[in-house]
């Protein structure tokens, strides 16, 4: 299979001084130059930042490649270079085929012009020939759903209509290679759905897609492969789900395991918590779990003396701090006052229950003291883990890869009969 | 996802092949040979400016579209629309005729003063609009510069094309005066009229390339232009005939290409005195030097535009 995009040790350096001078006035430069001559000041070398350093990869024709990384990691710089908006400082890239991009949805739209005129204008800006635009004009208008207003200046459009028309033009570009940047952060849900739909459509017809996004579920579902850029460098490359799992593992902070020594262990004279662990999933980095599989939360605790019937309890919160649920071990073994010793209890959170994102676990050793639960040992925000949907279509999202709200995301049984 | 083709599982296996079951009515773009032809190589910017006329030719449709956009928007935003292209030179000329012709008695030679002034105002008006539009074109098209690739030369180039429309629309004012004073041009020199306008285009393009490149970094250009344009008509002989002033000053003014443009244009369309060809040669040389320096500056700073703008 031939290579569509070949990137060879691409680097981009920014001089910070350049930024400062960018919006300066001529006066500042003249004054500066004057001072240098008068006082023989040495030209201070501007500090440099490598926005991209030695990045190499290849994208075979027809592959859908996701690019992930934190803000400022260099993803956008990479895209700017590949779309030829900015020049690299070093290195080289080759792109074989006609390029289109969804970074410039609506770029160059003019408020005064009508929808029809803007289709032609925007089409030309995106690199379509006039003849091509004429051929596709009816399709574009139909796809946008603004037929009635096509001869109205776009300044009278609602923002939704505006975006739909703009996207319709971009979507009919018929590129062989498509660059997509954070389209999911603009527009309404409908628009996002269309963007992803169009991307899938292009992927289906064997086009090469380079998809830069923060929306990890979408990357997981749409991309065959992902690369991970951090600090301007390529730090991960492989199957999308694996790269995302590694990325989540690196970025999530509190860890998936905590242990305490006998002295420092939290608790009272009755019980102490010694360790809390999120059991790792096979094939996943620690702290990242597959949404479809059950997760084991292990609590290791000491019972110091025989006193009350004790039992372990966990509380799971989502990344915004909303309580997903509380759960405690209601087994008969905890009905009698507990015997001194060390116990390891594991709570199994079923698969397809939590939503994607971070989950925070709190653990406690309790006894019932109606109407309260008495906490003998408790750890707040003890451990956390990341829930990942590898996007294989058998989770609660099915084929959908857009935003999915909710603290939990159960996979329900549905029945349906024809009435 | 109504339009989406094969379900996901199927897609994963079908990647790379053109999915024949895709219900989309649009044909995929032809591939193979066609795609292989479109290889884009990205490498660091070279230090030497390149002209790359081939690329410019490839993007000609975009140039026309941008020009069309600017013309359309200009006339759409105004109530009087196209009428402004006539009103502005007519009004300016009227003021000049009264102030300089009647009160100050500026020298006009053999030409009727109103014709002389209008024939000077039209190219000068063109120059003024073209300079403002083209020099600020990178900034006024900021979203394009930071989001889409195309040769940035198109922007100043389009900027100097747009006011040509105004120029042509304003010509009837001149025609009316020619008819009124019955000063129809007679000789072959009429054929040189477009050449003098071309000289104006080359001059303004050269200066605009230079100023546009500077303006990316220093926003002072916006303030410099009006000052420059206020003095320029006096230095270009808009309200007097250059051949009527002392010869020493004629030569000094000839370093301004617009002096040749206006004198030559009057000769071509008004049957005015033939300009001194030595002076025209000086003007042409200055224009060409400005153009070359401007274009070289523009092309060599072009790679950094998106980073600094």
Interface residues (C-beta under 8 A of the other chain):
Chain A: X1 X10 X14 X18 X21 X22 X23 X24 X25 X26 X27 X29 X60 X61 X62 X63 X64 X80 X81 X82 X83 X84 X85 X86 X87 X88 X89 X90 X91 X92 X93 X94 X95 X96 X97 X98 X99 X103 X104 X107 X108 X110 X112 X113 X117 X120 X121 X124 X125 X126 X127 X129 X130 X136 X139 X153 X172 X174 X175 X176 X193 X196 X197 X198 X200 X201 X203 X204 X205 X206 X207 X221 X224 X392 X393 X399
Chain B: X1 X2 X3 X4 X5 X6 X7 X8 X9 X11 X12 X14 X15 X16 X17 X18 X19 X22 X24 X25 X26 X28 X29 X31 X35 X36 X38 X39 X40 X41 X42 X43 X44 X45 X61 X62 X65 X66 X69 X72 X73 X76 X77 X141 X143 X144 X145 X146 X147 X148 X149 X150 X217 X218 X219 X220 X303 X304 X306 X307 X308 X309
